[in-house]
Amino acid sequence: MAWDFSTEPEFQAKLDWADAFVRERVEPLDVAFPDPAAPYDRRDPLLRKLTEPLKNEVKRQGLWACHLGPELGGPGYGQVKLALLNEILGRSQWAPTIFGCQAPDSGNAEILAAYGTEEQKRRYLEPLLAGEIVSCFAMTEPQGGSDPGGFRCRAVREGDHWVLEGEKYFASHADLAEFLIVMAITNPDVPVHRGASMFLVPRDTPGLHIVRRAGLGTEPLGEGHHCHVRFDRCRVPAENLLGGEGQGFAIAQTRLGGGRVHHAMRTVAMAKKALAMMCERALSRTVQGEPLAQKQFVQGMIAESFLQLEQFRLLVLYTAWHIDQGHREQARLYIAAVKIQMAEVLHDIVRRAVHLHGALGCSNELPLMRWWLAVPVMGIADGPTEVHMLTVARQLLKQYQAYSGPWPPEFLPEAVPQARLRLGLEPEPGS
């Protein structure tokens, strides 16, 4: 009976190495270089000097770009193994870059591998896989938000080129990227999910303009790396259409599914770290003559955090297992469920950790407020929570059917006589 919660010894040894390596060699980068864009900056010679030896160590361990199959130089691990590895990498904002699996480059590499020409793979995919460059995924629009039906960025065929016109918003790291993968409408006369296509757009293409750089809530105005991009008759060769015309959303869903699982396990890592900080604080801080750990309110906060975290962790691993088993419909249901829970679990645990640390927790002298800022992002990125709730409900409703007649099957005045009949019992008196 294949029912087990253990990890095979060989892979556990790799996880143990990664755990120690991230703690001792990678997490210091988080402290010394906390800017969230720093891991994506390939132009800073100091950062390259510090990170290249670390990347080489990861490659020697066979843990570089583990999300990729052997045909692209990766080990071809399934989603369960990737989830367990990402549970470690999620403790550090630098770790995904050091291990060659940072978003959006991981998903963009898969798109280029599947749909790029040989020259595009040579020019962009190979250095992307080697960690020498970064990329951008440009889908959201200023007026469109989470509704693709509002997308206006167009691509029109002119001879042997496509011409892009329109705008994208929150195109993360477009200012640092060598190329963008852009969603654009190629057929406005059909529903958007059949009329949108994807294009590879080199960063230096004439007509591609960065209007401004947005940041997250606490970053100074104009200093972020989530870009507002404008395409002004931006011409790309016809072969820069990725996949077939109208396949943009199908390609996007292919790259997003596994990425959500990876991101969820990195969220588990962040929440585990917040819970550890709560426990350490409770044991270290004395209030009214006794440790915080002796206060029942504090004990309740810790217990609730542990329960939420463990339930979420098991949900993510179960989702990864469904993907590995090829359970397509179940995977879709559970990926949506994971996406819903991700922001909620992190919100609750980090909020408690901030509260338990008092003024220090609210300050910029601990990482808790940075993690707190990640909560609303998780509720919006890759589709808002509400969209995934609709997916969960619709997938579940497919598994059931309406009953006939006015009463549900559990209606006892009818269910009791039927049950007695099946058991060979006489009807109850008066029934």
MARKE-495283 format. One record per residue: x, y, z of N, C-alpha, C, O in turn; residue in three letters. Coordinates in steps of 0.1 Angstrom, whole numbers, plus 5000, padded with zeros to 4 digits. Layout:
<nodes>
XYZXYZXYZXYZALA/...
</nodes>
This chain:
<nodes>
500949885000500050005000500950125000501750155009MET/500850214990501750324988501150444996500450534990ALA/501350445008500850555017501950595027502150525037TRP/502650705023503950725031504150875032503850955022ASP/504750925043505051065044506551085046507051185050PHE/507350985042508750995043509351035029508751025019SER/510651075030511351105017512551005015513150965025THR/512750965003513750865000515150915005515451035004GLU/515950835011517250875017518150965008518751055012PRO/518150924995519050994986518651134984519451224984GLU/517351164983516851294981516851374994517051494994PHE/516651305005516651365018518051425021518251525027GLN/519151355016520451405018520651535010521351625015ALA/520051534998520151664990519451774997519851894998LYS/518251745003517551845011518351895023518352015026LEU/518951805030519751835041520951935037521252025044ASP/521551895026522651985021522052125018522652225022TRP/520952125011520352255007519952335019520152455020ALA/519452275029519052345042520252405048520152525052ASP/521352335050522552395056523152505047523552605052ALA/523152475034523752575025522952705025523552815025PHE/521652695024520852825024521052895038521253015038VAL/521052825048521252885062522552955063522653065068ARG/523652885059524952935062525553025051526353115054GLU/525153005038525853075027524853175020525353275015ARG/523553145020522653225012521953325020521853445016VAL/521453285032520653385040521453505044520853615046GLU/522753505045523553625047523353735036523453855039PRO/523053685024522753775013521553855016521453975012LEU/520553795022519253855025519453975035518854075034ASP/520353955044520654055054521454175048521154285050VAL/522454135040523354235035522754315023523154425020ALA/521954245015521354305003519854275003519354184996PHE/519054345011517654315013516754375002515554335001PRO/517254454993516454504982515854384974516654304969ASP/514554374973513954264966514354244951514154144945PRO/514854354945515254354931516754304930517154274919ALA/517454304941518854274940519154144934520054134926ALA/518354034937518753904931518553904916519053814909PRO/517854004910517654004896518654094888518554114876TYR/519554154896520454254890521754174886522554144894ASP/521854154872523054084867524154184863525254134858ARG/523954314866524854414861525854454872526854514869ARG/525554424885526354474896527554374898527254254901ASP/528754424896529854334896530054264910530554154911PRO/529754344921529954284934528954174936529354064942LEU/527754184932526754074934527153954925526953844930LEU/527653974914528053864905529253794912529253674912ARG/530153874918531353814924530853724936531453624939LYS/529853774944529453694955528553574952528653474959LEU/527753584941526853484938527353374929526853254930THR/528253404920528653304910529253174917528953064913GLU/530153194927530653074934529552994941529552864941PRO/528553054946527452984952526652904942526252794944LEU/526352974930525652904920526452774915525852674912LYS/527752794914528552674910528452564920528452444916ASN/528452594933528252484943526952414941526852294942GLU/525852494938524552434936524652344924524052234924VAL/525252384913525352304901526152174904525752074899LYS/527152184912527952064915527151964923527351844922ARG/526152014931525251924938524151864930523351784935GLN/524051914917522951864909521551924912520551864910GLY/521552044919520352104923520052234916519152314920LEU/520752264905520552384897519352364888519252264881TRP/518452464888517252454879516452324880516252264869ALA/516152284892515552154894514152144888513652034886CYS/513552254884512152254878512252204863511152174858HIS/513452194858513552164844513752014842514351944851LEU/513351964830513651824827515051804822515751904819GLY/515451674821516851644816517151704803518351744800PRO/516151724794516451774781516951924781517451974772GLU/516651984793517152124794518152144805518552254809LEU/518752034809519852034818519452024833520352034841GLY/518152004835517751984849517551834853517651754844GLY/517351804865517251664869515851604867515751474868PRO/514851684863513551624860512751584873512051484872GLY/512951644884512251614896510751634894510351724887TYR/509951554901508451574901508151694910509051744917GLY/506851724911506351844918506551814934506751914941GLN/506451694938506551674953507951704957508151774967VAL/508951654950510351684953510651834952511351884961LYS/510151894942510352034940509652114952510252214956LEU/508552064956507852134967508752124980508852224987ALA/509252014983510151994994511352084994511852135004LEU/511952094982513052184980512752324982513452404988LEU/511552364976511152504977510752544991510752664995ASN/510452445000510152475014511452525021511352595030GLU/512552485015513852535021514152675014514552765021ILE/514052675001514452804994513552914998514053034997LEU/512352895002511453005005511853085017511353195020GLY/512853035025513253115037514053235032514253335040ARG/514553235020515453345015515053395002514653324993SER/515053525001514653584988515753564977515453574965GLN/516953534982518053514973518153374968518753344958TRP/517653274976517853134973517353094959518053014953ALA/516153134955515753084942516653124931516953054921PRO/517253244932518253294922519553204923520053164912THR/519953174935521153094936520952954931521952884927ILE/519752904932519352764927518852764913518452664908PHE/518752884906518352884892516852864890516552804880GLY/516052894899514552874897513752994901512652974906CYS/514253114899513453234903512453264893512653234881GLN/511253314898510253354889510453494884511053574892ALA/510053534872509353454862510253384853509753324843PRO/511553384855512553324846512253174844512453114833ASP/511853104855511652964854510552924844510752844836SER/509452994845508352974836508653024822508252954812GLY/509353134821509653184808510653094800510553074788ASN/511553024808512452934802511652814796511952764785ALA/510652764803509852654798509152694785509052614776GLU/508652824784507952864772508952874761508652824750ILE/510052934763511052944752511552804748511752774736LEU/511652714757512152574754511052504745511452434736ALA/509852534747508752464740508452534727508152464717ALA/508552664726508052744714509152824707508852884697TYR/510352844713511352934707512052864695512052744694GLY/512552954686513352894675514752864681515052894692THR/515552794672516852754677517752884680518452884689GLU/517552984672518353104674517853174687518653224694GLU/516553174689516053234702516553164714516853224724GLN/516553034713517052954724518552984726518952994738LYS/519352994716520753024717520953164723521753174732ARG/520153264719520353394723519753424737520353504745ARG/518653364740517953394753517853274763518053294775TYR/517453164758517253054767518553004774518552984786LEU/519552984766520852934772521353024783521652974794GLU/521453154780521953244791520953254803521353274814PRO/519653234800518653244810518753124819518753134832LEU/518953004813519152884821520452884829520552824840LEU/521452954824522752964830522753074841523753084849ALA/521653144843521553254853522353374849522653454858GLY/522653394836523453514832522553634829522953744830GLU/521253614826520353714823519053694831518753584836ILE/518153794831516753774836515753814826516153874815VAL/514553784828513453804818512253874825512253894837SER/511253904817510053964822508853894816508853864804CYS/507753884824506453834819505453944819505053984830PHE/505053994808504154114808502754074803502554044791ALA/501854074813500454034809499454134814498554174807MET/499554184827498554274833498654404826499654454821THR/497454474824497354604818496754704828496054664837GLU/497054834826496554934835495054934837494554944849PRO/494254914826492854924827492254784828491054764832GLN/493054674826492454544825492454474839491554404842GLY/493454504847493554444860493454284859494254234851GLY/492654224867492554084867491554024856491353904855SER/490954114848489954074838490554074825490754184819ASP/490953964819491553964806490654014795491054064784PRO/489354014798488454074788488654224786488154274776GLY/489354284795489654434793490954464787491354574785GLY/491654354782493054374776492854454763491954424755PHE/493754554761493654634748495054624741495054664729ARG/496054574746497354574739497154474727496854364729CYS/497454534715497154464703498454424696499554494698ARG/498454324688499454284679498854264665497954174664ALA/499354334655498754324642499854274632501054324633VAL/499554184624500554124614500754224603499754264596ARG/501954264600502354344589503454274581504654284585GLU/503154204571504254134563504854024572504153934577GLY/506154034573506853934581507153974595508153934601ASP/506354074600506554124613505154134620504154134614HIS/505254134634504054164642504354304648505454334652TRP/503354394648503454524654502654534667501454514666VAL/503254564678502554574691502254714694503054804693LEU/501054734699500554874703499754854716498854774717GLU/500154934726499454924739500354934751501454974750GLY/499754904762500454914775500354794784499354724783GLU/501354774792501354674803501754734816502554834816LYS/501154684827501454734840501954624849501554504847TYR/502854664858503454564868504154454860504154334864PHE/504854494850505754404842507054404850508054474848ALA/507154304860508254304870509554284863509754194855SER/510554374866511954364862512154384847513154344842HIS/511154454841511354484827512554574825513154574814ALA/512854654835514054744834515354674835516454724831ASP/515354544840516554464842516654354832517654284831LEU/515554324825515454204816516054224803516154334798ALA/516554114797517054114784515954094774516054134762GLU/514854034778513654014769512354004777512453974789PHE/511254034771509954024777509153924769509253914757LEU/508353844776507253764770505953844772505553864784ILE/505353884761504153974762502953904757502953844746VAL/501853924764500553884760499853994752499854104757MET/499353974740498754074732497554014725497553894721ALA/496554094722495354054714495654054700496054154694ILE/495553934693495753924679494453914671494353934659THR/493353874678492053864672490953914682490553844691ASN/490554044680489654104689488154054687487254094695PRO/487953974677486553934673486153804679485053764677ASP/487053744687486653624694486953644709487553734713VAL/486353554718486653564732488153574735488953514728PRO/488553654745489953674747490753554749491953554745VAL/490153444755490953324757491253254744492053154744HIS/490653294733491053234720491653344711492053314700ARG/491653464715492153574707493453634711493953734705GLY/494053584722495353644727496553554724496453424724ALA/497653614721498853544717500053594725499953704731SER/501153514725502353554732503453584723503653514712MET/504253684727505353724718506653744726506653784738PHE/507753704720509053734726509453874721509653894709LEU/509753964730510154104726511454134733511554154745VAL/512554144725513854184731513754324737513054404733PRO/514454344748514354464756514754584748514254694750ARG/515654574738516154684730515354714718515854784709ASP/514154644716513354664704512854814704512254854713THR/513054874692512555014691510955014693510254924688PRO/510555114700509055124703508755064717507555084721GLY/509655004724509354954737509855054747511055084748LEU/508955114755509355224764508855194778507755144780HIS/509755214788509355204802508855344806509555434807ILE/507555354809506955474813507355514827507755634829VAL/507355424836507755444850507955314857507455214852ARG/508655324868508855204876508055214889508155304897ARG/507155124891506355114904507055024914507754934910ALA/506855054926507354974937506254924946505054954944GLY/506554844955505654794965505454904976506155004976LEU/504554884985504054984994505055075001504855195002GLY/506055015006507055095014508255145006509055225011THR/508355114993509455154985509255304981508055344978GLU/510255384980510155524976509555534962509755444953PRO/508755634959508155654947509155664935510155734936LEU/508955584925509855584913511055494915511855494905GLY/511155414926512355334927512155184927513055104930GLU/510955144924510655004923511054944909511655014901GLY/510654814907511054744895509854674889510054574881HIS/508654724892507454664886506954774876506354874880HIS/507254754863507254854853505954874846505154784843CYS/505655004843504555044834505255054820506155134818HIS/504854964811505554954798504554994787503454964787VAL/505055074777504255114765504955064753506155074751ARG/504155004744504554954731504055054720502755064718PHE/504955124713504555224703505055174690506155204686ASP/504155104682504555044670505854964671506854984664ARG/505854874681506954794685506954674675506054584677CYS/507954664666507954564656508854444660510054464663ARG/508254324659509154204662508954104650507854104644VAL/509954024647509753934635508653834638508253804649PRO/508153784627506953684628507253564636506453514643ALA/508553524636508953404644508953434659509053334667GLU/508753554663508653584677507353564683507153574695ASN/506353514675505053464680505353324686505953244680LEU/505053314699505353194706504153104706503053134711LEU/504352984701503152894699502352944688502853024679GLY/501152894686500252944676499453064679499353104691GLY/498953134669498153254671496953214679496253114676GLU/496653284690495453254698495753164710494853124717GLY/496953114711497253014722497853084734498453004743GLN/497853214736498453274747498053234760498853204769GLY/496753214762496253174776496553024779496852994790PHE/496552944769496852804771498352794775498652714784ALA/499252874769500652874773500752924787501552874795ILE/500053034790500153094803499752994814500452994824ALA/498652924812498252824823499252714824499452664835GLN/499952674813500952574814502052614823502552534831THR/502452744822503652784830503252824845504052824854ARG/501952854847501552904860501252794870501452814882LEU/500752674866500252574875501352524885501252544897GLY/502452474879503552434888504152544896504552524907GLY/504252664890504852774897504052814909504652854919GLY/502752794909501952824921502252734932502252774944ARG/502552604929502952504939504252544945504452544957VAL/505252584936506552624942506352744951506952754961HIS/505552844946505452964954504752934967505052994977HIS/503752844967503052804979504052744989503952775001ALA/504952654985505852594995506852704999507352695011MET/507252794991508052904996507352995006507953045016ARG/506053005005505153065015505152985028505253045039THR/505152855027505252765039506552795046506552815058VAL/507652815039508852845045508852975052509352985064ALA/508253075046508153205053507353205065507653255076MET/506253135065505353115076506053035087505853065099ALA/506752935084507552855094508552945101508752935113LYS/509153035094510153125100509453215109509953245120LYS/508253265105507553355114507053285127507053345137ALA/506653165125506253085137507453055146507253065158LEU/508553025140509753015149510153135157510453135168ALA/509953255150510253385157509253405168509553455178MET/507953365166506953375176507353295189507253345200MET/507753165186508153075197509353135205509353135217CYS/510353175197511553225204511253355212511753375223GLU/510353435206509953565214509153525226509453585237ARG/508253435225507453395237508353335248508053355260ALA/509453265245510253215255511253315260511853295271LEU/511553415253512553515257512053635264512753695272SER/510853675261510253795267509453775279508653685280ARG/509753855290509053845302508053965304508454075302THR/506853935307505754035310505054005323504553885325VAL/504954095331504254085344504853965352504053885358GLN/506153955352506753855360506853715355507353625362GLY/506453685343506553555337506753565322506353665316GLU/507353455316507553455301506253465294505153415298PRO/506253525282505053535273504553395271503353375269LEU/505453295270505053155267504053105277503453005275ALA/504053165289503053115300501653175298500753135305GLN/501553275290500253345288499353255278499853215268LYS/498153235283497253145275496953205261496853135251GLN/496753335261496553405248497653375238497453345226PHE/498953385243500053355234500153205230500453175219VAL/499853125240499852975236498752945225499052865216GLN/497653015226496652995216497053045202496852985192GLY/497753165202498353215190499253115183499253095171MET/500153055191501152965186500452835181500852785170ILE/499552785189498852665185498052685172498152605163ALA/497352795171496552825158497452835146497152795136GLU/498652895148499552915137500152785133500252755121SER/500452695142500952565139499952485131500252425121PHE/498652485135497652415129497352465114497352385105LEU/497352595113497152645099498252615090498152575079GLN/499452625096500652595088500752455083501052425071LEU/500552355092500552215089499552175079499752095070GLU/498352225081497252195072497552245058497352175048GLN/498052365057498452425044499552345037499552325025PHE/500552315045501752245040501252105034501752075023ARG/500452035041499951905036499051925023499151845014LEU/498352035023497552065011498352084999498052044988LEU/499452165001500352184990501052064985501152034973VAL/501551974994502151854990501151754983501551684974LEU/499951754988498951674981498651724967498451644958TYR/498651854966498451914952499651874943499351834932THR/500851884948502051844940501951694936502251654925ALA/501451614945501251464942500251444931500451364922TRP/499151524931498151514921498751544907498551474897HIS/499651654907500251684894501151574890501151544878ILE/501951524899502951414895502151294890502651224881ASP/500951264895500151144891499451174878498751074873GLN/499451294873498751324861497251334863496451314853GLY/496751364875495351384878494951524874494951614882HIS/494651544861494551684856493451764863493651874867ARG/492251704864491151774869491351804884491051914889GLU/491751704891492051714906493151824908493151894917GLN/494151814899495251914901494752054899495152144907ALA/493852074890493352204887492552254900492752374904ARG/491752164906491052204918491952234929491752344936LEU/493052154931493852174943494852294941495252354951TYR/495252314929496152434926495352564930495952654936ILE/494052564926493252684929493052694945493152804950ALA/492852584951492752584966493952634973493952714982ALA/495152584968496452634974496552784972496952854981VAL/496152834960496352974957495453054967495853164971LYS/494253004970493353074979493953084993494053195000ILE/494552974998494952965012496353035014496653075025GLN/497053045004498453105005498453235012499153255022MET/497653335008497653465014497053465028497453525037ALA/495953375029495253375042496153325053496153375064GLU/496853215050497753155061498853245064499153265076VAL/499553305054500653395057500153515065500753565074LEU/498953565061498353685068498253655083498653735091HIS/497653545086497353515100498553495108498653545119ASP/499553415103500753385111501653505112502153525123ILE/501853575101502753695102502053795111502753865119VAL/500753815110500153915119500353885134500653975142ARG/500253755137500453715151501853735155502153785166ARG/502853705146504253725149504553875151505253915160ALA/504053965142504154105144503654145158504354225165VAL/502454105161501754145173502654105185502754175195HIS/503153985185503853925196505254005198505754005209LEU/505754055187506954135189506754285192507754355194HIS/505554325193505254465196505754565187505754545175GLY/506354675192506854775184508054735175508154775164ALA/508854635181509954585173509354515160509954525149LEU/508254445162507654375151507254465140507254435128GLY/506754585144506254685134507454765127507154835118CYS/508654745132509754825128510354765115509954655111SER/511354845110512054795098513354725103514254695095ASN/513454695116514654625121514354475122515254405127GLU/513254425118512954285117512354265103511854355097LEU/512354145098511854115084510354105084509754085073PRO/509654105095508254065096507354165087506454115081LEU/507654285088506754375080506954365065506054385057MET/508154315061508354285046507554165043506954165032ARG/507454065052506653945049505153985049504453935041TRP/504854075058503454125058503054185045501954165041TRP/503954255039503654325026503454225015502854255005LEU/503954105017503854005007502353945006501953894996ALA/501653965017500253905018499353955007498753875000VAL/499154095006498254134995498754104981497954084972PRO/500054094979500554054966500153914963499753884952VAL/500253824973499853684971498353674968497953574961MET/497553764973496153754970495753804956494553794952GLY/496753864949496453924936497253854925496753834914ILE/498553824928499353764917498853634912498253564919ALA/499053614899498553494892497053484893496453364894ASP/496353594894494853594895494453614909495053554918GLY/493453694911492953724925492353604931491853514924PRO/492353604944491753494952490353464948489953344947THR/489553564945488153534941488053454929487153364928GLU/488953474919488853384907489153244910488453154905VAL/490053214919490353084923489253014931489052894931HIS/488553094939487453044946486353004937485752894939MET/486153074926485153034916485552894910484752814907LEU/486852884907487352754901487152644911486652534906THR/487452664923487252554933485752514933485452394933VAL/484852614934483452584935482952514923482252414924ALA/483352554911482852494899483452354897482652264893ARG/484652334901485252204900484552104909484251984906GLN/484252154922483552064931482052034927481651924928LEU/481352134921480052114917479852014906478851944904LEU/480951994898480951894887480851754893480451664886LYS/481251734906481351604912479951564918479851454923GLN/478951654917477651624923476551644913476751694902TYR/475351604917474251624908473051654917472951624929GLN/472051724911470851764917470051634921470051544913ALA/469251644932468351534935466951574929466651694928TYR/466151474927464851494922463851494933464151434944SER/462751564931461751574942462051694951463151754950GLY/461151714961461351834970462351804981462751904987PRO/462651684985463451654997464851604993464951524984TRP/465851645001467251594999467251445003466451405011PRO/468251364999468351225002468451205017468051095022PRO/468951295025469051285039467851315047467851325059GLU/466751345040465451385046464951265054464551165049PHE/464951275067464751155076463451095075463350975076LEU/462351165074461051095072460950995061460250895062PRO/461751015050461850915040463050825041462950705037GLU/464150875047465350795048465250685058465850575056ALA/464550705069464450605079463750485074464250375076VAL/462550495068461850375063462650295053462650175052PRO/463350375044464250305034465350235040465750125036GLN/465950285051467050225058466550095064467249995064ALA/465450095071464849985078464549875067464749755070ARG/464049915056463749815045465049745040465049625038LEU/466049815039467349755034467949665045468549565041ARG/467649695057468149615068467249495071467549415080LEU/466149485064465249375066464349385079463949285084GLY/464249515083463449535095462049575092461749625081LEU/461149555101459749595099459649745100460449815107GLU/458749805093458549955094458249995108457549915116PRO/458650105112458350155125456850175127456150215117GLU/456250145139454850165140454450305137455050405141PRO/453350325130452850455126453450515114453050625110GLY/454450445108455150505096454350465084454850505073SER/
</nodes>
